[in-house]
Amino acid sequence: MLSRRTLLASAAAAAARPPTARAQTAAVPGSSESATPVTILQLQRRTIEVNGKSASVLGIRQADGTSGIITEVGKPFRVRVENSIDQPSLIHWHGLTPPWQQDGVPGISGPPIPAGGSAEYDFPLRFGGTFWMHSHQGLQEQSLMLAPLIIHDERDRAGEQEVVLMLNDFSFTPPEESSQV
């Protein structure tokens, strides 16, 4: 069980980390340099340490290791998701209102992104808020295939430090085994 002291120590450690970086961008192939850049998100396997023990989990990261995206209302949501894991995946933009074909629900809005494949997303951001992105493919979300999705708008206060803290359950037991209990 997580004690209050452990939770507060973890929150303090998270607050001491540098703020999450802005979206990394790259030019869209075949477009002019003045075109709106695309943010590249990589679906990847990564290792975390919990109580001194290593665990292999999934993640959604930019090339520099930044988790998720921070952007602004009015900017186009232009994202390329590159699947670097060994299984199909698809990312749902929780809280956003994309065209239904870009909503990230396998079998409904489109097929999963195959291992080694990629998918492009492009839609307007009409409102701000604190959201998240996560996989709807199998039990990938339970293996931490998720990340923050922050969209700033006129309600934000300039000069205030942001700290993004995502809390999740974790178990060393693979989700496929846990779900059979």
C-alpha positions in Angstrom: 0.0 0.0 0.0 1.2 3.5 -0.9 1.7 5.6 2.2 1.0 9.3 2.3 4.7 10.0 2.9 5.7 7.9 -0.2 3.1 9.8 -2.3 4.3 13.2 -1.2 8.0 12.2 -1.7 7.1 11.0 -5.2 5.2 14.2 -6.0 8.1 16.3 -4.8 10.5 14.3 -7.0 8.2 14.8 -10.0 8.0 18.6 -9.3 11.8 18.8 -9.2 12.1 17.4 -12.7 12.3 19.9 -15.6 9.0 20.9 -17.1 7.7 18.8 -20.0 9.1 20.1 -23.2 7.0 21.4 -26.1 6.2 19.2 -29.0 9.2 18.2 -31.2 8.4 18.7 -34.8 9.6 17.6 -38.2 8.6 18.7 -41.7 6.0 16.6 -43.4 7.5 14.8 -46.3 6.7 16.4 -49.6 5.6 19.7 -48.1 7.1 23.1 -48.1 9.1 24.4 -45.1 6.3 26.9 -44.3 3.8 24.2 -43.8 2.7 23.4 -40.2 5.1 20.9 -38.7 4.2 17.5 -37.5 4.8 16.1 -34.0 6.3 12.6 -34.0 5.3 10.3 -31.2 6.9 6.9 -30.9 5.2 3.9 -29.3 8.0 2.1 -27.6 9.0 -0.5 -25.0 11.0 1.0 -22.0 12.3 -0.1 -18.7 11.3 1.4 -15.4 12.5 0.7 -11.9 10.0 0.0 -9.0 11.4 -0.6 -5.5 14.8 -1.5 -7.0 13.4 -4.0 -9.4 13.3 -3.5 -13.2 10.1 -3.8 -15.2 9.5 -3.7 -19.0 6.5 -1.4 -19.9 5.2 0.4 -22.9 5.3 4.2 -23.5 4.4 7.1 -25.8 7.4 9.4 -26.3 8.9 12.0 -28.5 12.4 11.4 -29.9 14.0 13.3 -27.0 12.2 11.2 -24.4 9.4 13.7 -23.7 6.2 12.0 -22.7 3.1 13.1 -24.5 2.3 16.5 -26.1 1.9 20.1 -24.9 0.4 22.4 -27.5 -2.2 25.2 -27.9 -5.7 25.8 -29.0 -5.8 27.1 -32.6 -2.8 25.1 -33.7 -3.5 22.2 -35.9 -3.1 18.8 -34.2 -0.6 17.3 -36.7 0.8 14.1 -35.3 2.6 11.1 -36.7 2.5 8.0 -34.5 5.3 5.6 -35.2 4.9 2.1 -33.9 8.2 0.8 -32.6 6.8 -2.1 -30.6 6.5 -5.7 -31.8 2.7 -5.7 -31.9 -0.1 -3.6 -33.5 -1.3 -0.6 -31.6 -3.5 2.5 -31.9 -3.7 5.6 -29.8 -7.0 7.2 -28.6 -6.9 11.0 -28.0 -9.0 10.9 -24.7 -11.1 14.1 -24.3 -10.5 15.4 -27.8 -13.1 15.5 -30.6 -11.2 14.4 -33.7 -13.0 13.2 -36.9 -14.3 9.7 -36.0 -11.8 8.1 -38.4 -8.9 9.5 -36.3 -10.3 8.6 -32.8 -8.0 5.7 -32.3 -10.4 2.9 -31.5 -9.3 -0.4 -33.3 -12.0 -1.9 -35.5 -14.2 1.2 -35.3 -12.2 4.3 -36.4 -9.6 2.3 -38.2 -7.2 -0.6 -38.2 -4.4 -0.8 -35.6 -1.0 0.5 -36.7 1.1 -2.6 -37.5 4.5 -3.1 -35.8 7.0 -0.9 -37.7 4.2 1.2 -39.3 2.9 4.7 -38.7 -0.3 6.7 -38.9 -0.9 10.4 -39.5 -3.4 12.6 -37.5 -4.5 16.1 -38.5 -7.4 18.0 -37.0 -8.1 21.3 -35.4 -7.9 21.9 -31.6 -11.0 23.8 -30.6 -10.7 23.8 -26.8 -8.0 23.6 -24.1 -7.6 21.4 -21.1 -5.7 18.6 -19.5 -6.2 15.3 -21.4 -4.4 12.1 -22.1 -3.7 9.7 -24.9 -3.7 5.9 -24.5 -3.9 2.7 -26.4 -7.2 0.9 -26.9 -5.4 -2.2 -28.3 -5.6 -5.2 -26.1 -4.2 -4.6 -22.6 -1.5 -2.1 -23.7 -2.9 0.7 -21.6 -2.4 -1.5 -18.5 1.2 -1.8 -19.6 1.5 2.0 -19.4 0.9 2.8 -23.1 -0.3 6.3 -22.1 0.9 9.9 -21.9 -0.3 13.4 -21.1 -2.0 15.6 -23.7 -2.0 19.3 -22.5 -3.7 21.9 -24.7 -3.2 25.5 -23.5 -5.9 28.2 -24.0 -6.7 31.7 -22.8 -7.5 30.4 -19.3 -3.8 29.6 -18.6 -1.8 32.0 -16.5 1.5 33.1 -18.0 4.6 32.4 -15.8 3.1 29.7 -13.7 5.1 26.5 -13.4 3.4 23.4 -14.7 3.8 20.0 -13.2 2.2 17.0 -15.0 1.7 14.0 -12.7 0.1 10.8 -14.0 -0.8 8.2 -11.5 -1.3 4.5 -12.5 -1.7 1.2 -10.9 1.4 -1.0 -11.5 2.0 -4.7 -11.1 5.0 -6.9 -12.0 2.4 -9.5 -13.1 1.7 -9.0 -16.8 -1.9 -7.7 -17.5 -2.8 -10.8 -19.5 -2.2 -12.9 -16.3 -3.8 -10.4 -14.0 -7.0 -10.2 -16.0 -7.6 -14.0 -15.5 -7.8 -13.7 -11.7 
